[in-house]
Amino acid sequence: MNFDIGLIGVKQRPSLSMAFNTLMENKNQLLTIQTASKYFSYLNKLDGLNQTFIQKISNIPFIPLSGLSFYYYY
C-alpha cells in the first residue's frame, strides 16, 4: 500500500525533518497501532537521516496508546 503524505498537508517528497514535524504535530489524530508502521515506513524513505536528526528525536514519545508512549528508533 502506498502512502500519500499530501493527505496530512505536507508537500510531495518533503525533507525527513519536515515530514516528521508535521506528523508529530498531528500524532494524536494520525498515529495508531494500525497506521504507525505506514507512516514510519514512508519516513524511512526520505532524505535527512543523520546523527543530528536522531539526537533531536531520541526523547520524543511517538505513539500515544492509552497513556503509554512507545519510541521509534532508526
PyMOL commands that set and color helices and strands:
alter all, ss='L'
color gray80, all
select helices_A, chain A and resi 5-8+16-25+27-30+36-44+51-57
alter helices_A, ss='H'
color red, helices_A
select strands_A, chain A and resi 63-65+68-70
alter strands_A, ss='S'
color yellow, strands_A
deselect
rebuild
show_as cartoon
